[in-house]
């Protein structure tokens, strides 16, 4: 598992993030405090408090490309 802190404060960033994560076959979770949602679900993401940094957890050993794409959202 790999993890990364990100910030998704604007709706456009959420849309870009979901587009990136939906292209991956591995499981990707997004955590905000005690809440956990599927990072491929735009509705799930909008149910979180987006004013604070979120933690992305990627459950794959081969995710270097995905991590590189997600760096633009780094908090």
N, C-alpha and C positions, 0 to 999 in steps of 0.2 A: 504494500500500500504506500502511495505517495500522497502528501498533503501540501496545500498551498493556501495562504490567506489572500482573499481577493475582496474587491469592492465593486458593487453593482448598484450605484446610486441613481442611475438614469435608466428609463425604460429601453432606450436604444442599446445600452450595454447588456441588459438582460437578454434582449433578442439576439444579439451577436454571440453571447455566451452559450445560449441554448442551441444555436445553429452549429457551433463548434462541437459541443458535447454530443449532439444527436448523431454526428458522424462517426462516433466511436462505439465499438461493440462491448467494451468493458463496462462494469458497474461504476457509476460516478455519483457520489452523494454530496450534498451541500448542507452544512451545519451552521446554525445560528443559535447559540446558547444550548438549550435542551432540545431544540427542534431539528429534525433531520428530514430532508426531502430529496427526491430524485433530481439530480442536476439536469436531466433532460426534459423536465416538466416545467413549462413556463408558468403555469398556474401555481404549482408548488413553490416556485421561487418567489412569486409575488405574494405568497402567504407569509413570507419571512420579513423580519425587520431589516430592510435594506439600507438603513442609515448607519449601520455598524458593519465592520468587516465580517466576512463569512469565511468558513473553512471548506475547501474542496478536498474530498478524499477520493482518490482514483485507485481502484482495485485492479491493477495490472502491473506486471513487471516491465512491459514494453510500452511505455507511455511518454518517452522523451519528446516526441513530436507534439503530443497534446500539451505537455507542460510548457513547451516553447510558445505555443499558440495562446495559452492562458496567461502568459507573463504580462500582456497588455492590461490585464485586470488586477494585477498585483497591488495589494494594499500596503 
